[in-house]
Amino acid sequence: MSIAEATIEMIEYRVILVRSDSRQLLAFDAVGGYCLPRVRIPLFTRPAEQLQKAIKAIVGLPVIILEFLAVENGCCRCAVAEVLAPDASSELRPVTLEKIAGAELSEQERAQLDSLLSGTSHSAVSQIGWIDQAIGWLEWETAAKLSSKSQIEQYNAGGAFSLIRFPMDDATNYWLKATGEPNIHELPITKHLSELSGDCLPHFVSVRPEWNAWLMSGGPQVEEVTTEPYKLFCFLEGAAGSIAELQMRTQGHSQTLMDSGVFDQGFDVFQMHSEALFDSLEEAMSLQTSSRVPRLERSRLQEIRKIFDDVCSRMERLDLPKTIVHGDINYGNILFRCGRCQFIDWCEAYIANPLISLQHLLLLNKTKDPELRGFMSRGITDRYRTIWLRSCNAGSFDKGLIYMPLLAVASTLYGRGDWLTSPQRIDPRRQSYARSLARHMDNAAREPKLLEALCH
């Protein structure tokens, strides 16, 4: 085990490597039958991305992840990958499914794999050979040639989902994204936003309806941004400018965006569901078992709710416009191209107060020195504010900035809102997440500037 693996929690996968020409599997010859390769990747990362990298590093094969097999309790996870280039490993042997040792796969996994090998799986983007169809579609639409199949980068896979970056011979990059339920709405949202946004989103190239997939042009994802303060500031300031420009262009388009699948997070919606939202927080807090941090008592949650309702009413009176809000701003959802930030992954898109996006963007500033972090955040806010003052009253905007930290946490907690009336509400993982967000709301509700503003 490497030092990195000793300090980062890792998870092991069995890997089923499939040759597209023969539908044979690549496995190690061992006593009792052929065995599947194993790889370890960091937990809490994108499995498809990390598996693609690990397989290439350990086995020496470029692959595309097709599917993740359903895992029975206690079993090691299992991924199916299509080999994209001739076998480079002399230790792996091509064999049929029947020759894989019995202990390597459960009956359920064998049935799933047999369906995939026979071409009867339900999802088009988990079929063997689908990547060749995708490359043909891409090259036809763009009149450009893929640089190499071995250079394809994958970020998501499984079911009806896929996210892939294709580097082309002419040094351009294109993205393919496919989504299924419950995110099937992302395609019409992205298409509509691309029509409104100018260059704040990647250029929308083409749609493949039967895959619920689309092609976009764009640069690489920003997976990690330098911690060097000046470079980080320049990046976040640019991102603030891009999201503000995009939001300005969506003014007056709330209804058409919601018709496309964007979720409503207006203050009237927050107020309508305030009671249910805080009831769910009480439930989550009552089920806390850890003693590492004290639970928020019902009386404090009711105080926060009163502040929250007051803030919603005050924000409505400010009459700031409702625009698009990106509900999942993180470095992985920002592309950097030609000195400009572009935003992807709009499955969590809301019609709401635009300042929510600014607050979420400021949270990406992880500068350790608090004084420097504050200085940088003020500069990022100034860039965003300058753009919005073209159409907003400065006094209303600045009051909104005071209220926004509390509302931004509430936006993250509420999300689509459907979980409040579904079994997700009592899911232990969601309740743990809700407890964490409740503490952030508690901190925001204690801010002196907010409490002072509420006195007037």
Buried (B, 14 or more C-beta within 10 A) or exposed (E): EEEEEEEEEBBEBBBBBBBBEEBBBBBBEEEEBBBBBEBBBBEEEBBBBBBBBBBBEBBBBBBBBBBBBEBEEEBEBBBBBBBBEEBEBEEBBBBEBEBBBEEBBBEEBBEBBEEBBEEEBEBBBBBBBBBEBBBEBBBEBBEBEBBEBEEBBBBBBBBBBBBBBBBBEEEBBBBBBBBBEEBBBBBBBBBBBBEBBEBBBBEBBBBBEEBBBBBBBBBEBBEEBEEEBEEBBBBBBBBBBBBBBBBBBBBEBBEEBBEBBBBBBBBEBBBEBBEEBBBBBBEBBEEBEEEEEEBBEEEBBEBBBBBBBEBBEBBBEBEBBBBBBBBBBBBBBBBBBEEBBBBBBBBBBBBBBBBBBBBBBBBBBEBEEEEEBEBBBEBBBEBBBEBBEEEBEEEEBBBBBBBBBBBBBBBBBBBBBEBBEEEEBEEEEBBEBBBEBBBBBBEBBEBEEBEEBBEE
